[in-house]
Amino acid sequence: MVRILFEVPLSEQDDGNKRQKRRPRRRRNSTKNTSVDINQGGDDEAIQRALSRFTVNPAPMGFSQDIDPPAKIVNVKWDLNAVKKSVQSKASPLVCSPGEFGFLPEERVQQIAKKIEKLDITLEQSLSLRSALNQEKSVYSHGRLMSRANELKRRYDSGESVLSLSTRFDAPPVNVFRAILTGRGWSKNKIKETLKVPSKMNERDREQFQLAESADRVSSVNQSETQNAAEVFEDILCDYFTSLNVRFRRQEDLLAEQKKSEGRAIITPDLLLLDDVRINGIPCAWIDAKHFFGADLRFPKKKTQKQVDRYVNEYGQGAIVYRHGFCETLRLKGAILLDSSPLNLEALATFHESIKKKSE
């Protein structure tokens, strides 16, 4: 449940801060919704930068201070339900099997559902966690895989399939195929260009690459479906803030503006908020949508923190909205973590249903 608690002109901000100092919020010891206590404490420096965006000169990139009517404070309560770290740890070996990097057949999905039924985590969250685990495995095993490129090439030339090698070395099939081409002495650029046009390959290579692509959601060259789903989720997030009468600029607006002025994209959060939005009491200057589960794992955390740092350096404190929720111990400096509980996800359900029908 989300409520707009009040809306007042930004000029009354100082009075509100004084009242807040006299009545500090007490931390709750409840074991439920622990993410509010653990993750929702904003970074002081980042918060001050977020608040100063309305007055600092020059204004942050893409932010206009000539807002009419003037920016208003909008306080929003966003109830959260994070996944406990112990649950993430228990679910991880149940959802991620060696050599399994592609789309799962319904039978395998139901097997996972049965394994996690006693854990406080949904099937969708578990499958998204599986993707994060596979991605991390892919990144941190890449060097080891490439160091065995010559061995992979020998096995492949001897008749072993890419999928068999993927299972043997527990690595994404497309990465295995890239390693085989590396073993042939191909440059990174030649590999990249060839994979974009499979018709240039010989018959066996083309067949093996197509099998690798079909069995790989981690390193697949074609990520269009994932990107399209993420864009639908961004639209849903924008609709939600529009319903709260919050003004903002969208990523595509910032992208077009920066390409014109800078020649390339510099800093483009999904939503740059033009009103002073306080989510669970924390001022947020920007919002970014993530169409996955916020797992407390090293690689996705490092990748997201790098992105958050760019936004914070320009705009100050912000928020990340995870489509499938997040682990309670995940922390990102300069960003509070939110789930999708208050959002209307019907458009996303319709999108996935249409994709399912096309594949049948």
N, C-alpha and C positions, 0 to 999 in steps of 0.2 A: 504494500500500500504506500502511495506517495501523496503527500499533501503540500500545497503551497501554504506556508504558515502566515506570511504577510508580504506585502509589497509596499515599500516606502521610497521616497526620492533618495537618490544617492547622497544628497546634501545632509541627510540625517544620519549618515553612517557613523560619525564620531560619537554621537549620543548613544547609538546602539552599542558601540564598542565599550563605552564607559559602563553601561549597564551590565554588559557581559563580564567585565572585570570584577564587579561587585558580587556577581553570582556565578562563580565558576561551576562548571558541570562536574559532578562526581562520577568516577568510573564505576561501572557496574561489575559485579563479580559473577554474574550469571554465566553459565556455560553456553547458553544459546546466543546466536548472533555475535559471537566473539570477534568477528571481523570488524565490527564497529569500533571496539576498543583497540584492537591490534593495528588495524590498517588505516583508520580514519584520522589519525593525528597528522595534520599537515605540517610541512616544513616551514618554519617561521620566515626565513629569508624569501622563500618562494611565494608565500602568502603576501608578504609586503610588496613584492614585485607585481603580483596579480592585482592588488588594490591600487597600486600607483599607475597602472596602465591608463587610468582615466585622466591623469594630470601630467604625467611625465612628458618632457619635450626633448627630443622628438618622440612621437608616439611609436609604439611597437609596429613591426611590419604588418601591413594590412589592416591595422586598427585605426578607426576614425574616432576622434574625440568630439567631432561636431555632430553629435547624435541628437536628433530632435524627434520626440521629447528626450530630455536628458536621461542618462542611464539610471535605472532604478535597482534597488536591492530586491532580489527574489529569493526567499528562503524555502528550500525544498527538503523534506524529510524522505530519505530513500532507505527503506527497510532492506536488510541484507541477510543472506543465509549462506555463509561460506562453508566449504568442505574442510573438515579437519585434516591436518597433515597425516595423522595416523591412518585415516581412511584412504588418502591418496597413496600412502605407502603400501597398504594392504591390497589395494586395487591394481597397482602397477603390474605385478607379475601375473595377475589373472587376465589382463587385457592385452598384454604384449608378448607375443611368442617369437622365438628366433626365426628369421627368414620370412616373416609375414609382414609385408609392407604395402599391400594393395587393398582394394575394396574387399570387404568380407561378404561371403555368401550368407544368406539368411540363417542357415543352420549354425554357422559359426557365431553370428550375432546372438542367437538365442542361447548358445552355450555360455557366452560371456554374461548375458543377462542372468542366467541361473547362478553363475559363480559369484556375482556381486549382489544378489538379492538380499543378503543380510547386512550389507554395508550401506551407510547413509550417503549414497551417491547414485545419481540417475544413470540410466544406460547411455543417454546422450553425452553426459559428462565423462563417462568412462571411455567412450569411443573417441572423444576429443582428447582425453588424456593419453590414449593410445597413440594418437597422431603426434602429440608432443614428445612422447617417449621415443618414437621412431625417428623423429626429426633430430632429437638430441643424439641418438645412437648414430645416425647418419653423419652428423657433423664431427663428432669426436672419434669416429672410426675411419674417417676419410683418409687421414695420413697413413694409417696402417694398411688400408686397402690399396692405396697407390704405391706403397712400398713393395707390394706383392704383384704389381702390374705384369711383370714378365711371367710369373707363375700362372696368373689368370689367363694370359694370352696362350701359354702352352696348353693348359687344360681345355680352353675353348677350341684351339686348333686341333686338339685330339678328339673333338666331338662332344665335349660336355656342354650342356646348354647354359644360357645365362641364368635361367631360373634355378637350375641346380646349383650353380656357383653362388647365387644369391643366398640360398639356404645354407650351403656349406660354410660361407664366410660371414653369414648374418649381416648382410649389407644390402641396401636398396638395389634392385635390379638395374636401374638406369645408371647408377654409380658404378656398378660392376661392369657394365658395357663400356662406360667411359674409361675405366681402368684398362680394359682389354685394348681399346684403341690407343691408350697411352703406351701400353706395352709394345705396340707396333711402331712407336716413335712419332706418333702424330702430335702436333702442337695443340695447345688448348683452343686456339682460334679455329684450327681446322676441324677439331671435334665439334665445337659449338656450331659452326656453319653447316657441317654435314648432318648433324642431328635435326637441324631445322628443315632439311630437305632429304628425307630418307630415300627418295627415289634415286639418289646418287650412289647408294650403297649397292653391293652385290646382293644376290638373292638371299643367301643365308643370313648375312648381316641385317638386311632389311626385315626379314622374318623374326629374327631374334630381338631386334630393337623394338618391334611392334609388340612382341610378347612381354618384353621388359616394361614398356610403357603401360600396358594394360594391367600389370601386376604391381604397379608402383605409384602410390599417392604422395610419396615423400619427395622424390627427385624427378618426377615426371616433367617433361619439357612443357606440356600443355597443362596450365593451371587455370584455365579460363572459367571452369565451373566454380572453383573455390573463390575466384575473384568476383564473379557475378553474385554469388551468395553474400559475400562481404558487402557489396554495394547495396544490396537489398536491405541488409541490416543497418547500414548507415542511413538509408532513407527512413527507416522506422525510427531511428534515434532522432533524426531531424523532425519528424512528425510529432514526436513526443514533446520536444522542447518548444515547438510551435504551439502546441496545445496549452502550454504553460505561459504563452505570450512572452516568451524569451526571444530576444533578437540575437541573431548570429550571422556569421558569414560561413559559407560552406567551402570545403576543400577545393572544389573546382573553380570557385571564384578567386580564391587566393592563388591557385595554380596559374590561371590565365593572367592575372595581374602581375605575378612575379616573372613569368616568362616574357612578358612585355617589357618590364622595367629592368630585370636582371638577366634575361636570356635563358633562365632555367628556374626550376622549382627550388626554393630555399627552405622555407618552413611552412608546412601546410597541414595543420591538424584538421580532423574531420569537421569540427565546429569551433570557430573562434567566437566566443561569447561577447556580445556588445553590452549586455546588462551585467550587473554585479550579482551573479548567481552564487548562493551559498548552499552547498549540498551537505546535509548533516552538520551544518555550522561552519564548514570549510569553504572559503572563497575559491571559486574555480574560474580561470580565465579561458580555458579550452577543454574540449571533450574529444576523446578518440575512441573509436569503436573497434573491438577485436572479436571476430566471429569464431571464437574458440574458447576452450577452458583455460583459465589462468593458472597453470600448474606451477608449483614451486619447484622448478627445475633450473639448473644452471644456465643452459643455453637460451631458452625463451626469455628468462628473466634478464639476462645480459643484453639480448637483442632489443627488448622493449625498453629497458632503462636507457639505452643509448638514444633511442627515439625521444623518450620523455625528456632527457637532458636538453635536447635542442629546443623543445617547446618551452621548457622552464626558463632557459637562458633568455628567451625573447619575451615571453608572456607571464611567467610566474607559475604558480600552482594550478594544476588542472586535474582531470579525472580520466580514468580508463574504464570503459564499460565492456565487460566480458559477456559474450552471448551465452556461454554455458557456465557462468559463475567462476569462482576462483578458490584457491586453497587459502585457508585462513592465515597461514604463515608467510604468504607472499607479500613482499614489501617493495614498493617503488618510490624512491626519493623524489618528492615533488608532485606526486600523483596519488589521489585516493582511488580505491578500487570499488567498482560497482558491478552488480549483476543485472540481468535483463528482466527482473521480476515485474517492474511496473510497465513494461513495454508491450504493445500489441503486436504479437509476432505472426498474425494471420498471413500477412504478405509473404513472409519467409516460408511458412508451411505450404502455401500455394506454389511458391517457386520450386521447392524440393519435390512436391508432388508432380509438377510438370516435367522435371528432369527424370523422375522415376518412370513416368509414362513413356517418355522418348526412348528410354533404354530397354523397354520391354519388347 
